[in-house]
Amino acid sequence: MNIHSTPNDSSAGAGLEEQIRKLVSLGIGFSLPEEELIEQLTRHWERELYEEEPYVLLLNIAGLEQFERGRGLYRLSPQIWTFDIECVEEEDVYEQAVETMVAMTGGRIEIEELSGKVDFDAAGTEISFTLNGKKHELYARLQGDWFDLDILGGAATIFRGPDLRFLERRVDQSVTFVCCTPAAQLELKQLTNGAFEEPI
């Protein structure tokens, strides 16, 4: 994962605790109490790295899947999702991706009739679902085992509402998605010096 970006004046020097509390104030929730959260965040990444690249590294790491005995797989924030796009190995990978985005909204979005199994012998996959009685269709190109991110950009546009936005950051073969409010979206863009943008 590429962890380098340039902090702006408003976020420069922000400590890890300050960053966490700022995200919470913007409506970004975490799965663990602050003390446990910091312990998890600093298990593989030194605290100084979070302070050198405020908010960007925190958002990236908070979206990674963690495994803990007794808890299973989980993310440090249910509103953030980081994954490797070289991941198209199972036929339901796009269905799972859409379901993850829906879950990130915390119940603000509910869809029905989701379908979109990958046919590895076809040129692409049609993904469809119904939202508020309207059927939506998206198309994913088959690119070996590379995930077509246009699907998530399309879903983000469909899910967009008065109180719902998505942000993304693409680095090499990693992507991080954040679900937030419009006000938080604007502030996160500033805090990350443009490292996070609206999905394409």
N, C-alpha and C positions, 0 to 999 in steps of 0.2 A: 504494500500500500504506500502510495506517495503521500507523505505527511507534510509537505512543505507548502506554505502560502505566507503572504505578508499580512500581519495584523494591521488594522487601521487604528487611528488615534483613540477611538472610543473603546476598543477592546484591549489595546496594548497593556501588558502588565497585569491583566486580570488573573487572579489566583483560581485554582481549580474549584474551590468552594464557591467563590463568587460567580464563576461561570455556571455551575450547577444551579445556584439560587436564581440567577438571571433567567435561565431556561424555564425553571419552574414558574417564575413570575410571568413568563410569556405563554404559559399553558402547556408546556412540555413536561409530561409526567415521567417518573422513574419507577422501576419495579422494586427498588430496595431503599431502605432508609439511608440518609446521607453517609453515615460512617461506613456501612457495608458497601455502598456504591463506590466510594473512594477506594476502598480496599480492592474491589474488583477492577476498577479503572487503572490502578497503579500496579496490578499484578504483573503485567507484561510491558507497560509503558511508564517511564519515569514521569513523576509529577512535572518536572521542568519542561518536558515536551508539550504538555497541555498548555503551559504558560507561554511557551515560545510561539505556539500556533493556537491562540485562544479560540474556543468554540468549534473550530473546524475539526480538530482531532477528537474532541469530546463527542461531537455529533457522529463522527464516523464510528468510533468505538462503541458508543451506546447502542448502535443499531446492529452490531454483530450478534449472531447467535452464541449463547453461552450454554455450557452444560454443567449442571450441579446435581450431585446425587440427592435424591429425594424431591428435586424440583424438575429435573429433566431439562429439555431445551427451552430457553427463554431469551429475551433481549432485555438489556438494561433499561430501555425505554420502549414501551409498546407503540409509541408514535414515531419511532425511527427504525429504519430497516436498511442494513448494509449487506450486500451480497456480491459474490463473484459471478460475472455474467457468462463465464464459460461453464454453464450449468444445465444445458438442455440434454438430460439423460433419461428422464422419465416422461411418459406421455402426458401426465397431468401437470407439467411444470408451469404452464401459463394459467391454468385454472387456480393453482395454488398461489401464484403471484397476484392475481386479481383478488382472491380471498384475503391475502395478507394486507393489501391496500384497503380493503373494506374494513378489516379488523383495526387498522391504524386509525380509523375515524372514530373509534369508540362508540359505535352505535348510531352515528349520525347518518350513515349510509347503510341501506339494506338492499341486497339484490336477490333476484330469483332466476331460476332456469339457466344457471351458468353451465356452459359447455365449451369445450375447446381442447380435445385430446389431440396430441401431436401425432401426425402420420409421418413417420420418418422416411417414407418412400415418396412423399408428395413435396411440392415446391414450397408449401407453406401451410399454415393452420388458421382456420377461422375461429375466433373466440367470440361468443355471444352471451349476453345476459340481459335481464329485464330490470329496469330501475323505474320506480314510480309508474308502472304500467307500460313503459315504453321500452321496446327492444333495441339494444345497441349491438353493433357488430364491429369487431376489430380484426385485423389480419396480421399475422406474424410470419415473416419470411423464414424459411428453413436455411440456416447458415451453419451447418455442422452442429456443434454443441454450444454455439454462441447464442445467447438470449437476445431477442429483438426488443430493444428498449422502447421502440415506438409504441408497443402495447401499453406500457406503463404511462407514457406521455398521453396516449389517447384516453386511458382510464382516468388519469388525473383531470383532464379537460372535462370529461363526462361528470365526474364526481364534484367538480368545482361548484361551490354554493356561496351564499352570503357570508357564512362563517367558516368556510372550509377551503384551504389551499394546500398545495404540495410544493416542496422544494426538492431539488436534486443536486448531487455533485457526482460527476464522473471523473475517475482517475484511473488511467490504464484500464484494467479489466474489472475494476471495482466500482460500484455505484451505491450511493446512499440517498434514501428518500426520507423526507420529513413531512409529517402531517401537522398542520398548524392553522391558526386563524389568519385572516388577511393582514391584521396589524402585526402579528408575530412574523409573518413572511417578510414584510418590509424591514423590520428591525434585524432579523437574522441575516438578510442580505448585507446590511451595513456592518453588523458585528463580524461577519466572516469575510468582509472586504470583497464581496462578489463571488466567493468560492462556491456558494450555493445559489442556484438560479431556478427559475420556473422550468418544469420539465418541457422538453421540446416536443 
